[in-house]
Amino acid sequence: MRNILIIGATSAIAEATARHFAATGARFYLVGRNADRLAAIARDLEIRSGQPVHSESLDLDQLDQHPALLERASQALGGIELALIAHGTLPDQAACQQSVATTLAALHTNALSVISLATLLANDFERRGRGILIAISSVAGERGRQSNYVYGAAKGMVSLFLQGLRNRLFSKGVRVITVKPGFVDTPMTAAFEKKGLLWAQPDQIAQGIVAAVDRGRDEIYLPWFWRWIMLIIRQIPESMFKRMKL
């Protein structure tokens, strides 16, 4: 049984992942913005896990609230053993191009708030000499594409930051796992046409996350074939890539 903190618990991927961990009798502290949705997920997990589930609603863009949040979670659980950071937004690229404020808000939510939480959790895990930190990044962070480069820049920042944390904490008994999904059928991607083999369901991503924990993985592409797709995309010379309508 693990004491698990899930930040962004109302996201489809986080909810699916929590259900898998609940089957092992895990104890949860859930954080999200939508209080009603959060309460429904908490009730479901209590039934699945047979354990009490703590939850709270919080705007995660309020970075000054992060230390107190993590303290409450730690007190409720008796220590955090595994943390999953799964919150985020999918910004409107066209709107970002027309507004510096909109761009900075997207970067704040998708990168800076994640980095704030990851820093605090990493420091706590390092002090205790154990812990697993998981954060959801994206394959979008591997190359800047005209269709979503603000989102991609945020996710690229998160991926690089987590890589540095992993390097720093490896000898301290702390694991850092970077999750890089491709296209996932969630409410956040509701406006997309979801056809073809490249689209995955949240439960597929959840299974991959649980497997990464069990197998000691560091960085995972989900589904697995995105590792090879992105390997090819990274090899395209910039002189060619800039001409592509992606």
N, C-alpha and C positions, 0 to 999 in steps of 0.2 A: 504494500500500500504506500502511495506517495501523497505528499501534501503539495497540491498543484495550484498555482496562481495562473489564471487566464485573463489576459488584458485584451479587450476587444472581443469579449466572450459571445456577443450577439452576431458576430460574423458567421457566415455559413461554414467556413472551414474550421473555425475555432469550435463551433457547436458540434460538428461531426467528430472532431478530434477528442473533445471532452467525453463524448459517448463511448468511444473506444477505451479511454482511460477509466471511465466509470465501471466498466466491466471487471476491472481489477480491484474494485473497492476503494479507489482513490478518494481523497478529501479535497474539496475545491473552495477557492475564493475567486469569485467571478467579478469582473469589472467591465462595464459597458456604458453606453450613453442612453439607450432606450430602457427605462426602468421596467416597463410592463413586459417587454420581451425578455429582459434579463430575469425577471421573476419566474416567467414560464419555463425558461431553460433550467433555472435552479431547481424548480419542482421536479422536472423530468430527471435531472441528474441524481437527485436524492432517492428517487425510486430505483434508478438503475444501479446506483452504488451502494445503497443501504447506509449512507453516511450523510450527516447534516452538511448543507451547502451554504456558504456565506456569499453574499453578493452586495455590490454597491454601484450606484450610478455616478459617473464622473465624466466631466469634459476633459479628456486627456491632453488637450492643448494647453491646459493650465499647468505649466511645468513646475510651478512653485508648490503644487499640491502633490507631486509625486512622492517626495520623501514620507509624508504622513500616510499616504495611501499604502505604501509598501510596509510601513510599520504596522498599520491596522491589519493588513493581510498576514503578516508574520505572527502577530499576536493571536489572531483568530485560529491559525493553523498550527501554532506551536513550532513555527519555522517553515520556510518555503524550501522545498526540495527540487521542484521543477517549475519553471516559469515559461509560459508561451505568450509572446507579444504578437498579436494578430490584428490590431486595429489599423485603419487606414481609409483613404478615399481614392476615388478614381477621378482626378480633376479633368475639367473640360479644357483640352489643349488650346482650342481657339480662343477661349476666354482668357486663358493665361497669357497668350501672346499679346493681348490688348491691355493687360493690366499687371503692373508689377506687384500690386497688393495681392491679387489673386494668385499669382505665381508664388509669392513668399508664403501665403497661407497654406498652399498645397505642400510646399517644402517643409513647413513647420509641422504639419500633421503627419506627413508620411516619412519624414526623416528625423527632424529634431526631437519630436516627442518620443520617438522610438529610441533614439540615442540617449536621451535623458534617462528613460527607464532602464535601458540596458546597462548604462554606467552604474546606476545605483544598485541594481541586482547583482552585477558582476562584482562590485566591491563587497557586498554582503556575502556572496558565495565564496569569494577569496578569503575573507576573514574566517569563515567556517571551514574552509578547506574541502568543500564539496558543493555540488549543485549542478543543475542542467538548465541552460538558458537557450531557448529556441525563439527565433524571430522569423517572421515571414517576409521575405524580400520578393523578388520577381525576376524572371528572365529579361524583363524590360530594362533592367539595370545594366545590361551587358553591352548595349550599343545605343547611341542616341538616334532615335528615329523621328522624322518630322511629325508623325501622327501622335506621339505621346512622350516627347523628350523631357517635359517637366516631371511627369510621373517617373520616367526612367531615371532621371537625375537623382530623384529622391531615393529610389530603390538602389541605385548604384552606390550612393553614399552609405546606405544601411549595410549593404553587402561588404563593402570595404571596411567599414567600422567593425563589423562582426568578425571579419578575418583577423583584424588586429587584436581584438579581444581574445580570440581563440589562441593566437600566438602567445599573447601575454599570460593567459591563464592555464595553458596546457600543463605546466609543471606544478600548478597549484591544486590539482584535483578537480578542476571545474571544466565542464564541457560546454561548448558553444556550437549550436547547430544552426546553419543558415538554410532556410527553405526557399527554393526558387521554383514556384509554379509557373506553368504556361497559362493558356486560356482555361478559365474555370467558370462553369455555369453557376453564377451566384446572383443575388439581387444587385450587386454592384455592377455587373455586366449585363443588366437587363436590356439595355438598348442595342446590344450587339446581335448580329445574326449568328446563332449558335449551331452551326452545321459543320460536319466533317470530323475526322478522326483526331484532330488536334485539341478538341474540347474535352475537358474532364469534368467529372462531378465532384462536389466537395468531399464525399466519402472516400474517393480514390486518393485525394490529397491527404486526408486524415490517416488512412492506412499507411501511406508513405512516411508520415511524420512519426507514427508509433514505431514503425519498423526501424527508422533512423535512430530512435532512442534505444531500442533493443539491441541494435547491431553496432552501436558506437560510431555512427557516421558523423562527419563534420559538415558537409555541404551536400544538399540533395536537390536534384532537378525532378520535378513531378509534373506529369508522369515521366518515367525514366528517359523516354526518347528525346526530351528537350535538351539533355546534355549533348547529344550528337547534333541536333539542329543548331544549337548555339555555338558549338565548336566550328561548324561550317560558317555561320554568320560572322563570327569573330575573325575568320581568316580572309574575308573579302576586303581587298585594299580600299582605303578611304577614297581614292580617286574614282573607284567604281561605285562604292556604297553611296556616295553623296548624290549619285544620279538615279538611285533607285527610289521608287515611290512606296515607301514603307511606313 
